[in-house]
């Protein structure tokens, strides 16, 4: 692993610092996954493994860690406090930003869709399995970290609040693959 400040081009999981990998590993160990989340994450991971570097490879690393280390939800486990696919959730990026409401979706988006956070995004791969009130490290496309806090969980209605998520741009941190 290299120092994360040395990067100029697309980075991959092997380029992340030991500190960043440790924080991501800790977040994966705190996660809880439903059987449907596991199935969809495994599908996404297969796609991501074809990319050796870049945002898709980083998403693959987040999914791999959660699949390897997260605890499994059983039928007796209440999931109303855990972010699972299809729920509408509120999250806050960074410290004191206002919360954003969006639906966590398994579907792959070919373009940005307001009010939807796809699983195949750095944000989606981070949010899935988080507990209500938890703050976790959010990996950005340049290998740096910020924080995301899960502030709200709701059943998934059809109407969504429109938000724009930053697309990954070479040399800048973003959340969605370009």
N, C-alpha and C positions, 0 to 999 in steps of 0.2 A: 504494500500500500504506500501511496505517496502523500506528500503534504498537499492538502486540497488547494493551496494557493498557487501551485505550479501550473495549473491547467490553462490551456489556451483554446483547445478544440473540444469536441465531444468527449465526455468522460464516461467511464463505465464503473461498475461496482468495485473493480480492483484498484481504482484510482481514489477511492474514498479513504479518508484518514481513519486511524484506529479509533480515535475519539468519536467520530461520526458513526462508525460501524457499531461501537459499543452502545451508543444512545439508541440507535435503531433496533438493536438486539433487545435491549431492555424494554422498549415499547412493544415489540413482538411478543415478549413473554407475558405481558399484562393483558393481551388481547384474548377475546373469546369469539369463536367462529361457529356459525350454524352449519348443519350439513349442506344446505344449499350454497352458502358462502364458500365453503371448501370446494365444492364441485365447480363453481364458476371461477374461483381463483386458480384452480388447477388448469382449466381451459386457457385462461389468460396467461398463465405462466408458460404454457407450451408456446404460445405466440411470442412472448417476450424473450424466450431463450434463443430465438433465432437472431437476435440483435446483440452483438458483442459490446456495443457502447451506445451512448446517447440516452435520452430520456426513457425509451422503451426498456433498455437494459436495466436502468435504475428502478423502474417500476417492477421489473421481474425480480430484482433483489429484494425489494420490500415484500412482494408476494411470497417469495421463497422463504424468507425469514418467518413471516406470519404462519405459513403452512407448517413449518418445522417446529415452531416453539409455542404457538397460541394454544390455549385450552379449548376443548370442544364443548359446545352447548348440547345438552341432552334434552329429551322431551320434557323433563321436569323443571328445567331451568327457565326462569322468567327472562324474556329478552327485551322487555320494555325499557331497559336502561343500557342497552348495548346497540351500537350502530350495526345494522345488518342491511343487506341489499334490499332496495325498494323503499326504505323509510325516508321520511322527510326529516332532515336534521338541521340544527342550527350550529354553526361553528364560528369561531373567532380566530383570525390570523394575526399573529404577533400579539403583543400585550393588550393594548387598550383600543383596538379597532372595534367598530360596531359588529354585532353578530350578523351572519349571512345565513339565509334559509335556502336549502336546496335538497333535491332528491338524490340519494345515493343509488346509482343505476348500474346494473350488470351489463347493459347494452353498450357496445362500442359506438362512439360518435365519430363520424367522419368530419364533423365541423363542430364548433362550439354551439351548445344549446343552452339558452338561458335557464337558470334554475335547476340544472342537472350537473352532478359530479359523477363522471364515469369511474367505474372500478379501475379501468386502464388509464389512470392518471396518478401522479405522485400524491395528490390530495386524496383521491378515492382509496388508493392502496393504504394510505395512512389512517383514514377515518374508519374503515371497516374493522369491526371488532373492538373499537374503543368504548369505554364506559362513559355514561353521562357525567359531565363535570371533569373528566380527565383532560390533562394537557400532555401532548406528546410532541416529539421532534418531527418537523415536516421537512423532508429532504427536498431541496430545490435542484433544478437541472444543472447548476454549476457546481454541485457537490456541497454547497453550504446548507446550513440548517436555519430554520425559523421555528416557531411554535404554532400549534393549532390546538384550540380548546373546543371540546364538544359541549355545546351549551344547551341543546334542546333536542328532543326526539319526539316524533309524531307519526301517526299512521299516514300513509301516502295518499293524499287527495290528488285529484287531477290538476287543479290550478296551482301554479308554481310562482314564486317570486323571481323576477328576472335578475340575474347577476351575470357579470362577465368575469371569467377566470383568465389570468394572464397565461398566454401561450409561451412555451419555452423558446427563447431566442438565443442563438449561440453567444456565449460570453455573458449572458444575463440569466438570473434565476427565474424560472417559470414553473408552472404546475402541469399544464397539459402538453402532450407531445405536439410538435409543430406539424 
